[in-house]
């Protein structure tokens, strides 16, 4: 494996409810076509809308790839912008998944903190991408919705000590095409990687002074 390359894992969700074609997975497939540049090894996965699958799949992705960053993408029927989620929440999971299952505890990680923030400054990512003239509106949210999206995000944040991101996309054609969403994901994830690099640079600099 080429160690100079960064590894990034991006997931989208499979169909559920009225989303027979899930815009998140379409967007992730478009991103895969575009790539994240020669410096980045990009792996994409389609995640079934099932709590128990998420509980086994997310840890296995971290273990298998030791990625720089994991970005989960989900669809929101209410979204009209590409939305960057700041945090994942542990409690309040009452909605049944595709297998008609819901965790008895109604939480992601028993004993885990109520809320975990991403280490990435989503406001700054939003500002930078919005200023880049992408033609896709980007916003920031603090509530990922207490369903599989939020559940997946919290699980990933917990495992990665905050080195995860979650992006909600609107349904296809409302107003953006899959290609638009793929371009937006590329721009957003590249900004996230840059911010992570800068943060790590600062940490390394501080270590030299002690």
C-alpha positions as CSV (number, residue, x, y, z in Angstrom):
1,X,0.0,0.0,0.0
2,X,1.3,3.5,-0.9
3,X,1.6,5.3,2.5
4,X,1.7,8.7,0.9
5,X,-1.9,8.3,-0.1
6,X,-4.8,9.1,2.1
7,X,-7.6,6.6,2.4
8,X,-11.1,7.9,2.4
9,X,-14.2,5.7,2.8
10,X,-17.6,7.1,1.6
11,X,-20.9,5.3,2.2
12,X,-24.4,5.9,0.8
13,X,-27.6,4.2,1.8
14,X,-29.7,1.6,-0.1
15,X,-33.4,2.1,-0.8
16,X,-36.0,2.6,1.9
17,X,-39.6,3.8,2.2
18,X,-40.5,6.0,-0.8
19,X,-36.8,6.3,-1.7
20,X,-36.7,3.4,-4.1
21,X,-33.7,5.0,-5.6
22,X,-31.6,6.5,-2.8
23,X,-30.1,9.8,-3.9
24,X,-27.2,9.3,-1.4
25,X,-25.9,6.2,-3.1
26,X,-26.4,7.7,-6.6
27,X,-24.3,10.7,-5.4
28,X,-21.6,8.5,-3.9
29,X,-21.4,6.5,-7.2
30,X,-21.0,9.8,-9.1
31,X,-18.3,10.8,-6.6
32,X,-16.5,7.5,-7.3
33,X,-16.4,8.3,-11.1
34,X,-14.9,11.8,-10.3
35,X,-12.4,10.5,-7.7
36,X,-10.8,12.7,-5.1
37,X,-7.5,13.2,-6.9
38,X,-4.4,11.1,-7.3
39,X,-3.4,11.5,-3.6
40,X,-6.5,9.8,-2.3
41,X,-7.6,6.2,-2.3
42,X,-11.4,6.3,-2.4
43,X,-13.5,3.3,-1.3
44,X,-17.3,3.5,-1.5
45,X,-20.0,1.3,0.1
46,X,-23.7,1.0,-0.1
47,X,-25.2,0.5,3.4
48,X,-28.5,-1.2,3.9
49,X,-31.0,0.7,6.0
50,X,-30.7,-1.7,8.9
51,X,-29.4,-0.9,12.4
52,X,-27.7,-4.3,13.0
53,X,-25.8,-4.1,9.6
54,X,-24.6,-0.7,10.5
55,X,-23.4,-1.9,13.9
56,X,-21.2,-4.5,12.2
57,X,-20.3,-2.7,8.9
58,X,-19.0,0.6,10.3
59,X,-16.4,-0.9,12.7
60,X,-15.3,-3.3,9.9
61,X,-14.6,-0.3,7.6
62,X,-12.5,1.4,10.2
63,X,-10.6,-1.8,10.9
64,X,-10.1,-2.8,7.3
65,X,-8.9,0.6,5.9
66,X,-7.7,2.7,8.8
67,X,-9.0,5.7,6.8
68,X,-8.0,9.3,7.2
69,X,-11.7,10.1,7.1
70,X,-15.0,8.3,6.7
71,X,-17.9,10.2,5.2
72,X,-21.4,8.9,5.4
73,X,-24.0,10.3,2.9
74,X,-27.8,10.0,3.4
75,X,-30.9,11.3,1.8
76,X,-33.4,13.6,3.5
77,X,-36.8,14.1,2.0
78,X,-36.9,17.5,3.7
79,X,-33.6,18.8,2.5
80,X,-33.3,21.3,-0.4
81,X,-29.6,21.9,0.1
82,X,-26.6,19.6,0.6
83,X,-26.4,19.6,4.4
84,X,-23.3,19.1,6.6
85,X,-24.2,17.5,9.9
86,X,-22.1,18.7,12.9
87,X,-22.9,15.9,15.4
88,X,-24.4,12.5,16.0
89,X,-26.8,11.7,18.8
90,X,-26.9,8.6,20.9
91,X,-30.5,8.4,22.0
92,X,-34.0,8.4,20.6
93,X,-34.0,5.7,17.9
94,X,-37.6,4.6,17.7
95,X,-38.1,4.3,13.9
96,X,-38.1,0.7,12.5
97,X,-35.6,-0.1,9.8
98,X,-36.0,-2.1,6.6
99,X,-36.1,-5.3,8.7
100,X,-38.8,-3.9,11.0
101,X,-36.1,-3.8,13.7
102,X,-35.3,-1.1,16.2
103,X,-32.7,-1.4,19.1
104,X,-34.3,-2.2,22.4
105,X,-32.1,0.4,24.1
106,X,-33.2,3.0,21.5
107,X,-29.6,4.1,21.5
108,X,-26.4,3.6,19.5
109,X,-23.8,2.8,22.1
110,X,-25.0,2.0,25.6
111,X,-23.1,4.3,28.1
112,X,-21.7,6.5,25.2
113,X,-22.0,10.3,25.4
114,X,-25.3,11.9,24.4
115,X,-23.8,13.7,21.5
116,X,-20.5,13.6,19.6
117,X,-19.3,16.4,17.4
118,X,-17.2,15.9,14.4
119,X,-13.6,17.3,14.7
120,X,-14.2,18.9,11.3
121,X,-15.4,22.5,11.4
122,X,-18.5,22.1,9.2
123,X,-19.3,25.9,9.3
124,X,-15.9,26.6,7.7
125,X,-16.3,23.8,5.1
126,X,-19.7,25.2,4.2
127,X,-18.3,28.7,3.9
128,X,-15.4,27.6,1.7
129,X,-17.5,25.4,-0.6
130,X,-20.2,28.0,-0.9
131,X,-17.6,30.6,-1.9
132,X,-16.2,28.3,-4.6
133,X,-19.0,28.9,-7.0
134,X,-20.1,25.3,-7.1
135,X,-23.7,26.0,-8.1
136,X,-25.0,23.7,-5.3
137,X,-26.3,25.2,-2.1
138,X,-24.6,23.9,1.1
139,X,-25.8,24.4,4.7
140,X,-25.0,23.1,8.2
141,X,-27.3,21.2,10.6
142,X,-27.1,20.0,14.2
143,X,-29.7,17.3,13.9
144,X,-29.2,14.3,11.7
145,X,-32.8,13.0,12.4
146,X,-32.6,10.0,14.8
147,X,-32.9,7.4,12.1
148,X,-30.3,5.3,10.3
149,X,-28.4,8.4,9.2
150,X,-27.9,9.7,12.7
151,X,-27.3,6.2,14.0
152,X,-24.5,5.5,11.5
153,X,-22.9,8.9,12.1
154,X,-22.8,8.5,15.9
155,X,-21.4,5.0,15.6
156,X,-18.7,6.3,13.3
157,X,-17.9,9.3,15.4
158,X,-17.6,7.1,18.5
159,X,-15.2,4.7,16.8
160,X,-13.1,7.4,15.2
161,X,-12.9,10.0,18.0
162,X,-14.7,12.4,15.7
163,X,-12.9,11.8,12.4
164,X,-16.1,11.3,10.5
165,X,-18.5,13.4,8.6
166,X,-22.2,13.1,7.6
167,X,-23.7,14.8,4.6
168,X,-27.4,14.8,3.8
169,X,-28.5,15.2,0.2
170,X,-31.9,16.1,-1.2
171,X,-33.8,13.6,-3.3
172,X,-32.8,13.5,-6.9
173,X,-34.1,16.3,-9.0
174,X,-35.2,18.3,-6.0
175,X,-33.4,20.3,-7.3
176,X,-30.1,18.6,-8.1
177,X,-29.1,15.8,-10.4
178,X,-26.9,12.9,-9.3
179,X,-24.0,14.5,-11.1
180,X,-24.5,17.8,-9.3
181,X,-24.5,16.0,-6.0
182,X,-21.4,14.0,-6.9
183,X,-19.5,17.3,-7.7
184,X,-20.7,18.7,-4.4
185,X,-19.5,15.7,-2.5
186,X,-16.1,15.9,-4.1
187,X,-15.7,19.7,-3.3
188,X,-16.9,19.1,0.3
189,X,-14.7,16.1,1.0
190,X,-11.6,17.8,-0.5
191,X,-12.1,20.8,1.9
192,X,-12.6,18.4,4.8
193,X,-9.3,16.6,4.0
194,X,-7.5,20.0,3.8
195,X,-8.8,21.0,7.2
196,X,-7.8,17.7,8.7
197,X,-4.3,18.1,7.2
198,X,-4.0,21.6,8.6
199,X,-5.2,20.4,12.1
200,X,-2.6,17.6,12.1
201,X,0.1,20.0,11.0
202,X,-0.7,22.1,14.0
203,X,-0.6,19.1,16.3
204,X,2.8,18.1,14.9
205,X,4.2,21.6,15.3
206,X,3.1,21.8,18.9
207,X,4.7,18.4,19.6
208,X,8.1,19.7,18.4
209,X,8.1,22.5,21.0
210,X,7.7,20.3,24.1
